[in-house]
Amino acid sequence: MGRLQKILIPFLGLVLAFWFYSARDTFKPEMLRGKRVIVTGASTGIGEQMAYHLARMGAHVLLTARTEARLQSVVQRCLELGAASARFVSGSMEDTAFAQHVVREAQVALGGLDMLILNHVGASYFGFFDGDVEHVRKLLEINFLSYVAMATSALPMLKESEGSIVVVSSMAGKVGFPFTAPYSATKFALDGFFSSLRQEFAIQSINVSITLCILGFIDTGQRKAPTANLCEIRTSSKPPGPVCKLQPPSPPPGARLVPALPLQRDGAAAEDSHPFAGSSTGLLFLLSTREL
Ligand SMILES: NC(=O)c1ccc[n+]([C@@H]2O[C@H](COP(=O)([O-])OP(=O)(O)OC[C@H]3O[C@@H](n4cnc5c(N)ncnc54)[C@H](OP(=O)(O)O)[C@@H]3O)[C@@H](O)[C@H]2O)c1
């Protein structure tokens, strides 16, 4: 019996894994056409590339990060690639009021929201924990609290559109590696909060999906990590969450909205030359894990 169990259990595991990963991919780029999407941390790296994918699929994109000049050129590129519209709001996610302001802008400028992609990440160090508690607090505000604030503010709109929340996380949010203690803590917090929220949505039959993207190292041209490797994707099918009360704050000082530029579709077929372009298909897959 013992020997049978030793063979049977791994075999069953293999069959289940095969069944799960060989499921037919029902994604079609048209699903994103005309959808209203916020992408945070969109001035560089993964967020920038997600914006380009969404633009190619004809979505309305509202981008945010701190560096206005970068956002301006990403918006321009999105329009060239075929975005239905592209605009940005610049500011820092250290300020919860700014996070909520970005969501409110989607309501004002786009009339609602179909997908909220939370991707931005504050700078941290790679090394032994240096005892700087303030750094941990600041990183939690940027990498975690602003995610919670944006999801909370966006929930009424996402419920209306039966939309999606996409949270970009990391292997460091699943396993405690050395030298990344503050960063790792913020990513674990995301997993705890959004995984729990997903269950609550399911219990309450709230039709908003939560996808947690667990990424390995990706060379975005800024980091020197050598491989692009999507390790795990978790998707829920349309679970919902608590009704969160939206109390839009007034725009924080320094926050700036830039209106949508005129639509240009000339360059829609052009491939972008960002060094990450070749490895961003994994993110396209993230966007494809459920129907809108
Ligand atoms: N690349 C990897 O190897 C890897 C691996 C695992 C997980 N991830 C996850 O993937 C996501 C994107 O990573 P990435 O490599 O693309 O990072 P990145 O290139 O460093 O981009 C980070 C983005 O966040 C913005 N940002 C930084 N501080 C901010 C603040 N205080 N307020 C608002 N925006 C801020 C940055 O723009 P500004 O500086 O203009 O504000 C930038 O657009 C992150 O959540 C990261 O944890 C990445």
The ligand as an ORCA input file, in Angstrom:
! r2SCAN-3c Opt
* xyz 0 1
  N      12.595     43.155    -13.403
  C      12.645     42.097    -12.621
  O      13.593     41.335    -12.600
  C      11.467     41.784    -11.715
  C      11.424     40.548    -11.059
  C      10.355     40.247    -10.235
  C       9.320     41.166    -10.078
  N       9.389     42.370    -10.711
  C       8.302     43.322    -10.460
  O       7.886     43.899    -11.677
  C       7.445     45.241    -11.449
  C       8.163     46.177    -12.417
  O       9.553     46.023    -12.267
  P      10.596     46.686    -13.271
  O      11.801     45.828    -13.267
  O       9.933     47.030    -14.544
  O      10.959     48.003    -12.437
  P      11.549     49.400    -12.952
  O      12.038     49.314    -14.348
  O      12.463     49.851    -11.870
  O      10.254     50.325    -12.980
  C       9.661     50.746    -11.808
  C       8.558     51.719    -12.169
  O       7.991     52.214    -10.947
  C       8.037     53.637    -10.976
  N       8.231     54.145     -9.622
  C       9.324     54.001     -8.830
  N       9.133     54.631     -7.664
  C       7.913     55.198     -7.732
  C       7.156     56.012     -6.844
  N       7.621     56.387     -5.652
  N       5.923     56.416     -7.231
  C       5.428     56.066     -8.443
  N       6.093     55.303     -9.330
  C       7.326     54.885     -8.975
  C       9.201     53.983    -11.899
  O       9.053     55.229    -12.540
  P       9.597     56.617    -11.966
  O      10.987     56.389    -11.473
  O       9.475     57.523    -13.146
  O       8.643     56.980    -10.877
  C       9.065     52.900    -12.961
  O       8.116     53.283    -13.927
  C       7.747     45.538     -9.971
  O       6.584     45.391     -9.210
  C       8.783     44.497     -9.606
  O       8.757     44.189     -8.229
  C      10.439     42.714    -11.518
*
